[in-house]
């Protein structure tokens, strides 16, 4: 399984976004002041200084809380406090999962509130604290439901097949990823946003024509009511097959020109054209299967179980250890996941340029998005590796300039307002 995962990553990741038959680099980003005015740079820096710390601290505290509960006897004791009067093993597993996940959620809550207040002060968040709290509660409920179901299935397999449970477990994990990716757009996304078909008109027609010209089947073009939560601008493609749709934030429709929306959607069509959702789902499914095998090996290690204070992998109190190992695995793999994501996004940028043949317009659109969203223009390398799923705006502008040069077109001029 691990060998299959490595091969899949090597073979499906677009290491060269220009295509396997085209060599060359992205092009070095221009000096920041060439494309961004000092006031725009200052605005980005000020915003990032406000939100960066709570984001990083919340991530670190969540991981440390999970590790503390899982790799000490605290998690087992926490589960034990609510388990003595419960006899069915499945109820013990569910209550243990609830106790551990809630403890981690409570540990992170003050930093989530810090981040939300920072976003409100910066004008990015538009929702009330009550709405924010409701979203947080809903996120926890969905996370708990999925986590508890998977842990319950895992424990059932361990009890039924103590030595070979990982064989069925890896298959279940892979299947869960595949099914989850398919149903997420139609079951989970509507929990957080209302989606309405884009009104008939020139813009909708032009987007559907763009998809048709690109030979990308699209089920629908939807508008998400993101403005009730944020001022940020975005669009994305989700699902595959019959659930594939392009989603545009209503904030983007309110601020962007039709040409800018078309260029952004051209990027999203690049994801659909190259099957990025399906590719990511397959890689994620194989990765989930490999993770279950690794988890089985770790749970079979006596000193890890002793440190966690559990007798065996079938002990209902093992939940904290399972969640800690999972959280650690996710964090360790995050730089690789983000690197792959950035390569995929770069390929979608190239696709948008190939489709639109408008490198200047695309560069200007990326600049406009970065300014409007106050994106981090020059993240520190370590934070870029750990948290950035997209290339920076200067990198994307450099890519557009490189594409323009390859096509023999004039160089895209400096774009900073003077």
C-alpha positions in Angstrom: 0.0 0.0 0.0 2.8 2.4 0.9 4.6 1.6 -2.4 1.3 2.3 -4.3 1.0 5.6 -2.5 4.5 6.7 -3.4 4.0 5.7 -7.0 0.7 7.5 -7.2 2.2 10.7 -5.9 5.2 10.5 -8.2 3.1 9.7 -11.3 0.1 12.0 -10.7 1.7 15.1 -9.2 2.3 17.8 -11.9 5.9 18.4 -11.0 6.2 20.5 -14.1 3.0 22.5 -14.6 3.9 23.3 -18.2 3.6 19.7 -19.2 5.9 16.8 -19.4 7.2 17.8 -22.9 8.0 21.4 -21.9 11.0 22.2 -19.8 11.8 25.4 -17.9 11.3 27.2 -14.6 8.3 29.3 -13.4 10.3 32.5 -13.6 11.5 34.4 -10.6 9.0 36.8 -9.1 9.6 40.5 -9.7 10.4 42.7 -6.8 7.3 43.2 -4.7 7.1 46.9 -5.3 6.9 46.4 -9.1 3.4 45.0 -8.9 2.2 46.1 -5.5 2.0 49.7 -4.1 3.6 50.4 -0.7 0.1 51.0 0.8 -1.1 47.6 -0.6 2.0 45.8 0.8 1.5 47.6 4.2 -2.2 46.5 4.3 -1.3 42.9 3.6 1.5 42.9 6.3 -0.8 44.5 8.9 -3.6 42.0 8.2 -1.3 39.0 8.3 0.3 40.2 11.6 -3.2 40.3 13.1 -4.4 36.9 11.9 -1.2 34.9 11.6 -0.5 34.3 15.3 -4.0 33.0 16.3 -4.0 30.6 13.2 -0.6 29.2 14.1 -1.2 29.0 17.8 -4.6 27.3 17.3 -3.0 24.7 15.1 -0.2 24.1 17.5 -2.4 23.9 20.6 -4.8 21.5 18.9 -1.9 19.2 18.0 -0.3 19.4 21.4 -3.6 18.8 23.2 -4.2 15.7 21.0 -0.7 14.4 21.7 -0.9 15.1 25.4 -4.2 13.2 25.7 -2.9 10.3 23.5 0.7 9.8 24.6 0.1 10.1 28.3 -2.4 8.3 30.6 -4.5 11.5 30.7 -6.6 10.5 27.7 -7.2 7.0 29.1 -8.2 8.4 32.5 -10.5 10.9 30.8 -12.3 8.1 29.0 -12.3 6.0 32.1 -14.2 8.6 34.1 -17.2 8.4 31.9 -17.0 4.7 31.1 -17.4 2.7 34.3 -21.2 2.7 34.3 -21.4 2.0 30.6 -21.3 -1.7 29.6 -21.7 -2.0 25.7 -18.3 -1.6 24.1 -19.6 0.5 21.3 -21.1 3.0 23.8 -17.8 3.1 25.6 -16.0 3.9 22.3 -18.6 6.6 21.3 -18.3 8.3 24.8 -14.6 8.1 24.8 -14.4 9.7 21.3 -16.8 12.4 22.5 -14.7 13.2 25.6 -11.4 13.3 23.8 -12.6 15.4 20.8 -14.5 17.8 23.0 -11.4 18.3 25.2 -9.3 19.2 22.2 -12.0 21.5 20.8 -12.2 23.3 24.2 -8.4 23.7 24.3 -8.5 25.4 20.8 -11.6 27.4 21.4 -10.0 30.6 22.9 -7.6 30.8 20.0 -10.5 30.4 17.5 -12.3 33.2 19.2 -9.1 35.3 19.1 -8.9 34.7 15.3 -12.6 35.5 14.8 -12.3 38.8 16.7 -9.2 39.7 14.7 -11.1 39.1 11.5 -14.0 41.1 12.7 -11.8 44.0 13.6 -10.1 43.8 10.2 -13.5 43.8 8.4 -13.1 40.3 6.9 -15.7 38.6 9.0 -19.3 39.8 8.5 -21.2 37.3 10.7 -22.3 37.8 14.3 -20.6 36.0 17.2 -23.8 33.9 17.5 -23.5 32.9 13.8 -19.8 32.1 14.3 -20.5 30.0 17.4 -23.3 28.1 15.5 -20.8 27.4 12.6 -18.2 26.2 15.1 -20.7 23.9 16.8 -21.9 22.5 13.4 -18.2 21.9 12.4 -17.6 20.0 15.6 -20.8 18.0 15.2 -19.8 16.9 11.7 -16.3 16.2 12.7 -17.4 14.1 15.7 -19.9 12.2 13.6 -17.3 11.2 11.0 -14.6 10.5 13.6 -16.8 8.5 15.9 -18.1 6.4 13.0 -14.6 5.6 11.7 -13.3 4.8 15.2 -16.3 2.6 15.9 -15.8 0.6 12.7 -12.1 0.3 13.5 -12.8 -1.0 17.0 -15.4 -3.5 15.7 -12.8 -4.8 13.2 -10.2 -5.1 16.0 -12.5 -7.0 18.2 -13.6 -9.4 15.3 -10.1 -9.8 13.7 -7.5 -8.9 16.3 -4.5 -9.8 14.1 -5.8 -8.9 10.6 -8.2 -6.1 11.2 -6.0 -3.7 9.3 -6.7 -5.5 6.0 -10.4 -4.7 6.2 -9.7 -1.4 7.9 -7.5 0.0 5.1 -10.2 -0.9 2.6 -12.9 0.8 4.7 -10.7 3.9 5.0 -10.1 4.1 1.3 -13.8 3.6 0.5 -14.7 6.3 3.0 -12.5 8.8 1.2 -14.0 7.9 -2.2 -17.6 8.1 -1.0 -17.0 11.2 1.1 -15.5 13.1 -1.8 -18.5 12.3 -3.9 -21.2 13.2 -1.4 -19.4 16.2 0.3 -20.6 18.8 -2.3 -24.3 17.7 -1.9 -24.5 16.9 1.8 -21.8 18.9 3.7 -21.3 22.1 1.7 -25.0 23.0 2.0 -24.7 23.0 5.8 -22.5 26.1 5.7 -23.8 27.9 2.6 -26.9 28.3 0.5 -26.3 27.6 -3.2 -28.4 29.1 -5.9 -28.0 28.7 -9.6 -26.3 31.7 -11.2 -29.1 33.8 -12.8 -29.5 33.4 -16.5 -27.7 36.1 -18.3 -24.5 37.0 -20.2 -22.1 35.9 -17.5 -23.7 32.5 -16.9 -23.8 31.9 -20.6 -20.2 32.9 -21.1 -19.1 30.6 -18.3 -21.0 27.6 -19.7 -19.6 28.4 -23.1 -16.1 28.6 -21.6 -16.6 25.1 -20.1 -18.0 23.8 -23.4 -15.1 25.2 -25.3 -12.7 23.6 -22.8 -14.6 20.3 -23.2 -15.3 20.1 -19.5 -18.7 18.8 -18.5 -20.1 20.9 -15.7 -23.3 20.1 -14.0 -24.1 23.6 -12.9 -22.7 27.0 -12.0 -23.8 28.0 -8.5 -23.5 31.1 -6.3 -22.7 30.7 -2.7 -23.9 33.2 -0.1 -20.5 33.7 1.3 -21.2 37.4 2.1 -23.1 36.5 5.3 -19.8 35.3 6.7 -16.9 37.0 5.0 -15.8 39.7 2.5 -13.2 37.4 1.0 -13.4 36.6 -2.8 -13.2 33.1 -4.1 -14.5 30.5 -6.6 -13.9 26.8 -6.7 -14.9 23.6 -8.4 -16.1 20.6 -6.3 -17.2 17.1 -6.9 -16.7 15.0 -10.0 -19.0 13.2 -12.4 -22.6 14.1 -11.7 -21.8 16.2 -8.7 -19.2 18.5 -10.4 -20.1 22.1 -10.3 -18.5 25.5 -10.3 -19.2 27.6 -7.3 -18.7 31.4 -7.3 -18.9 33.5 -4.1 -21.5 36.2 -4.2 -18.7 38.5 -2.9 -16.8 37.9 -6.1 -19.8 38.6 -8.3 -20.3 41.9 -6.4 -16.7 43.1 -6.8 -15.3 41.5 -10.0 -15.8 42.4 -13.6 -17.2 39.7 -15.9 -13.8 39.3 -17.4 -12.2 38.7 -14.0 -14.8 36.1 -13.1 -14.2 34.3 -16.4 -10.4 34.2 -15.8 -10.9 32.8 -12.3 -13.4 30.2 -13.6 -10.9 29.3 -16.3 -8.5 28.3 -13.5 -11.2 26.2 -11.9 -11.9 24.5 -15.2 -8.3 23.6 -15.2 -8.9 21.5 -12.1 -11.8 19.8 -13.7 -10.0 19.3 -17.0 -7.1 17.5 -15.3 -9.4 15.5 -13.0 -7.8 17.1 -9.9 -10.7 16.2 -7.6 -10.7 12.6 -8.7 -6.9 12.4 -8.7 -6.8 13.8 -5.2 -9.5 11.5 -4.1 -7.7 8.4 -5.4 -4.4 9.5 -3.8 -6.3 10.3 -0.5 -8.0 6.9 -0.6 -4.7 5.1 -1.0 -3.1 7.3 1.6 -5.9 6.6 4.1 -5.4 2.9 3.5 -1.7 3.2 4.1 -2.4 5.3 7.3 -4.5 2.5 8.7 -1.7 0.0 8.2 0.8 2.3 9.9 -1.8 2.8 12.7 -2.1 -0.9 13.2 1.7 -1.3 13.5 1.9 1.5 16.0 -1.0 0.2 18.1 0.8 -3.2 18.1 3.8 -1.6 19.8 3.8 -2.4 23.5 5.7 0.7 24.8 3.3 3.0 23.0 0.3 1.3 24.6 2.0 1.4 28.0 2.7 5.1 27.6 -1.0 5.7 26.8 -2.2 3.5 29.7 -4.2 1.0 27.6 -4.0 -2.8 27.6 -4.5 -3.5 24.0 -5.8 -2.0 20.7 -9.3 -3.4 21.6 -9.4 -1.4 24.9 -12.1 1.3 24.5 -9.8 3.8 26.2 -7.4 3.6 23.2 -9.4 6.3 21.5 -7.2 9.1 22.7 -4.1 7.3 21.4 -5.7 6.6 18.0 -6.7 10.3 17.6 -3.2 11.4 18.7 -1.5 9.2 16.1 -3.9 10.3 13.4 -3.3 14.0 14.2 0.5 13.5 14.2 0.3 11.7 10.9 -1.7 14.5 9.3 0.7 17.1 10.6 3.8 15.3 9.4 2.3 14.8 5.9 1.1 18.4 5.6 4.2 19.9 3.9 4.0 17.1 1.3 0.3 17.7 0.8 0.7 21.4 0.5 3.6 21.1 -2.0 1.4 18.8 -4.2 -1.5 21.2 -3.9 0.7 24.2 -5.0 1.8 22.2 -8.1 -1.7 21.4 -8.9 -2.7 25.0 -8.5 0.2 26.1 -10.8 -1.0 23.7 -13.5 -4.5 25.1 -13.2 -3.0 28.6 -13.7 -1.2 27.4 -16.8 -4.5 25.9 -18.1 -6.3 29.2 -17.5 -3.6 31.0 -19.5 -3.8 28.4 -22.3 -7.6 28.8 -22.4 -7.8 32.6 -22.1 -4.7 33.7 -24.0 -4.8 36.7 -21.7 -1.7 36.7 -19.6 -1.9 40.4 -18.7 -5.5 40.1 -17.6 -4.7 36.9 -15.6 -1.8 38.6 -13.9 -3.9 41.6 -13.1 -6.7 39.4 -11.7 -4.3 37.6 -9.4 -2.9 40.9 -8.2 -6.4 42.2 -7.6 -7.4 39.1 -5.6 -4.3 39.3 -3.5 -5.0 43.0 -2.7 -8.7 42.4 -2.0 -8.1 39.4 0.2 -4.9 40.9 1.8 -3.1 37.7 1.1 0.4 37.0 2.5 2.6 38.2 -0.3 5.9 36.9 1.2 5.3 34.2 3.7 8.2 32.8 5.7 9.5 29.5 4.2 8.5 27.4 7.2 4.9 28.7 7.3 4.7 28.5 3.5 5.5 24.8 3.7 3.2 24.1 6.6 0.1 26.2 5.7 0.2 27.4 2.1 -1.9 25.3 -0.4 -1.5 27.9 -3.2 1.5 29.7 -4.8 1.9 33.3 -3.6 0.5 36.1 -5.8 4.0 37.2 -6.9 4.7 33.6 -8.0 1.4 33.4 -10.0 2.2 36.7 -11.6 5.7 35.5 -12.5 4.1 32.4 -14.0 1.9 34.6 -16.2 4.9 36.5 -17.3 6.8 33.3 -18.1 3.8 32.1 -20.1 3.7 35.4 -22.0 7.4 35.1 -22.8 7.0 31.5 -24.0 4.3 32.7 -26.4 6.5 35.5 -27.8 4.2 38.2 -26.3 5.3 41.5 -24.9 6.4 41.4 -21.2 3.6 42.1 -18.8 4.3 45.6 -17.4 4.7 46.5 -13.8 1.2 46.8 -12.2 1.8 48.8 -9.0 -0.3 51.9 -8.8 1.9 54.9 -8.8 
